[in-house]
Amino acid sequence: MNLRQHLLIAMPHQGGFFQDTVIVVCEHDEQGALGFVINKPLTTNLSAVLDEVDLDSDSEDEVTRVYSGGPVDTERGFVLAQDPIGQSTTPFEGLHITGHASDLPAARSTLHRHEALFVLGYAGWDGGQLDQEMLDNAWLSLPYQPDLLFKTPSAARYERALAPLGIARHQLSQFSGQA
């Protein structure tokens, strides 16, 4: 199964970094997979990021959240948006990603309006690794939902991702198996 343009929802038995995460998968093929966690806010704000790249910030930047996009390359930032920004790429319709610091000034107002997400790092899997994790029942998956990313508060994203599957967090088991 190709999970590109899907959301992954961590099963309860996943601990560590991926506990209670929702990930948007942007690439998935025989070489591996790449995605971004969308529901792990950091204590860092956009103002701190702008300072790191020598850009001026304002009071709105101080209240704009930054998220952990995954455990890989955590010093690298990405803007995930519904509409193109600067040099963004489009992994699939309705999602545009840029990792260019020069695009941050153009992205700021979109980030302030919560129509984009700034993440540090990404989630990556080697070839076959995500497929095996799916067989091991580490994740639930469903098609990508832009409203979950751009119109849902981060604290509600895990529960809202489960809703289309007709289940709630308390119905998930800590234990996995195969019938």
C-alpha positions as CSV (number, residue, x, y, z in Angstrom):
1,M,0.0,0.0,0.0
2,N,1.3,3.4,-0.9
3,L,0.7,5.7,2.0
4,R,1.6,9.0,0.2
5,Q,-1.1,11.5,0.8
6,H,-2.2,9.7,3.9
7,L,-2.2,10.4,7.6
8,L,-0.6,8.0,10.1
9,I,-2.0,7.8,13.6
10,A,0.3,6.3,16.2
11,M,-1.2,3.3,18.0
12,P,-1.1,3.5,21.8
13,H,1.8,1.0,22.2
14,Q,4.1,3.3,20.4
15,G,6.2,5.1,23.0
16,G,9.0,7.6,22.8
17,F,8.9,10.3,20.1
18,F,6.0,8.9,18.2
19,Q,3.6,8.5,21.1
20,D,0.2,10.1,20.3
21,T,1.4,11.5,16.9
22,V,-0.3,12.2,13.7
23,I,1.9,12.3,10.6
24,V,1.2,13.5,7.1
25,V,3.0,11.2,4.6
26,C,4.5,13.2,1.7
27,E,6.5,10.4,0.0
28,H,6.3,6.6,0.2
29,D,7.9,4.3,-2.3
30,E,10.4,1.4,-2.4
31,Q,13.2,3.7,-1.4
32,G,11.4,4.7,1.9
33,A,9.0,7.3,3.2
34,L,9.0,10.9,4.5
35,G,6.4,12.8,6.5
36,F,5.8,15.4,9.1
37,V,4.3,15.2,12.5
38,I,1.5,17.7,12.8
39,N,0.5,17.7,16.4
40,K,3.6,18.1,18.6
41,P,4.0,21.8,19.5
42,L,7.4,22.9,20.9
43,T,8.1,25.6,23.4
44,T,9.9,27.5,20.7
45,N,8.0,30.2,18.8
46,L,8.4,31.7,15.4
47,S,10.3,34.7,16.7
48,A,13.1,32.4,17.9
49,V,13.3,30.8,14.5
50,L,13.4,34.1,12.7
51,D,16.2,35.3,15.1
52,E,18.2,32.2,14.1
53,V,18.1,33.1,10.4
54,D,18.7,36.9,11.1
55,L,15.2,38.0,10.2
56,D,13.3,40.7,12.2
57,S,10.3,39.4,14.2
58,D,7.2,41.1,15.8
59,S,4.7,40.3,18.5
60,E,2.7,38.0,16.3
61,D,5.8,35.9,15.8
62,E,6.2,35.5,19.5
63,V,2.8,33.7,19.8
64,T,3.0,31.7,16.6
65,R,3.8,28.1,17.5
66,V,6.6,25.9,16.1
67,Y,6.1,22.2,15.9
68,S,8.3,19.1,16.0
69,G,8.0,17.7,12.5
70,G,10.0,14.5,13.4
71,P,13.2,13.2,14.9
72,V,15.3,13.5,11.7
73,D,17.3,16.7,10.9
74,T,15.7,18.7,13.8
75,E,17.6,21.8,13.0
76,R,16.0,22.2,9.6
77,G,12.7,24.1,9.3
78,F,9.8,23.5,6.9
79,V,6.6,25.4,6.2
80,L,3.6,23.2,5.4
81,A,0.8,25.2,3.7
82,Q,-2.4,24.8,1.6
83,D,-1.3,27.4,-0.9
84,P,2.1,27.8,-2.6
85,I,4.7,30.0,-0.8
86,G,7.9,31.0,-2.6
87,Q,9.9,28.0,-3.7
88,S,7.5,25.4,-2.3
89,T,7.1,22.0,-3.7
90,T,3.8,20.1,-3.9
91,P,4.0,16.5,-2.8
92,F,0.3,16.2,-3.6
93,E,-2.7,18.6,-4.3
94,G,-3.5,20.7,-1.2
95,L,-0.1,20.6,0.4
96,H,2.8,22.8,-0.3
97,I,6.2,22.6,1.5
98,T,9.1,24.9,1.6
99,G,12.3,24.6,3.5
100,H,13.9,27.8,2.2
101,A,14.7,30.4,4.8
102,S,14.2,33.1,2.1
103,D,10.4,32.1,2.0
104,L,9.9,32.8,5.7
105,P,9.0,36.5,5.2
106,A,6.3,35.5,2.7
107,A,5.0,32.7,5.0
108,R,4.7,34.7,8.2
109,S,1.2,36.1,7.7
110,T,0.0,32.6,6.7
111,L,1.6,31.1,9.8
112,H,0.0,33.9,12.0
113,R,-3.5,33.0,10.6
114,H,-2.9,29.3,11.3
115,E,-3.2,28.5,7.6
116,A,0.3,27.0,7.6
117,L,2.5,25.1,10.0
118,F,6.2,25.6,10.8
119,V,7.9,22.4,11.7
120,L,11.5,21.5,12.7
121,G,12.6,18.2,11.4
122,Y,10.8,15.4,9.7
123,A,9.9,11.7,10.0
124,G,11.8,9.3,7.7
125,W,11.7,5.6,7.1
126,D,14.1,3.4,5.1
127,G,12.8,1.3,2.2
128,G,10.3,-1.3,3.5
129,Q,10.4,0.1,7.1
130,L,7.1,1.8,7.1
131,D,5.5,-1.2,5.4
132,Q,6.7,-3.4,8.2
133,E,5.5,-1.0,10.8
134,M,2.1,-1.1,9.2
135,L,2.2,-5.0,9.3
136,D,3.2,-4.7,13.0
137,N,0.1,-2.5,13.7
138,A,2.2,0.5,14.8
139,W,0.0,2.9,12.8
140,L,-3.6,3.4,11.6
141,S,-3.9,5.2,8.3
142,L,-6.5,7.2,6.4
143,P,-6.5,9.7,3.5
144,Y,-5.1,13.1,4.1
145,Q,-7.5,15.7,5.4
146,P,-6.4,19.3,5.0
147,D,-8.9,20.6,7.6
148,L,-7.1,18.5,10.2
149,L,-3.9,20.2,9.5
150,F,-5.1,23.8,8.9
151,K,-8.3,24.2,10.8
152,T,-8.0,22.0,13.8
153,P,-6.1,23.0,17.0
154,S,-3.0,20.8,17.5
155,A,-4.3,19.4,20.8
156,A,-7.4,18.0,19.0
157,R,-5.7,16.6,15.9
158,Y,-5.1,13.0,17.3
159,E,-8.8,12.6,18.3
160,R,-10.1,14.2,15.1
161,A,-7.9,12.0,13.0
162,L,-9.5,9.0,14.6
163,A,-13.1,10.2,14.1
164,P,-13.5,9.3,10.4
165,L,-12.4,5.7,11.4
166,G,-15.4,5.6,13.8
167,I,-13.2,5.1,16.8
168,A,-12.0,7.2,19.8
169,R,-8.7,7.1,21.7
170,H,-10.1,5.1,24.6
171,Q,-11.1,2.3,22.2
172,L,-7.6,1.7,21.1
173,S,-5.6,-1.1,22.7
174,Q,-2.1,-0.9,24.1
175,F,-1.5,-4.4,22.6
176,S,-1.3,-5.3,19.0
177,G,-1.8,-8.6,17.3
178,Q,-3.0,-10.3,14.2
179,A,-6.1,-12.3,13.7
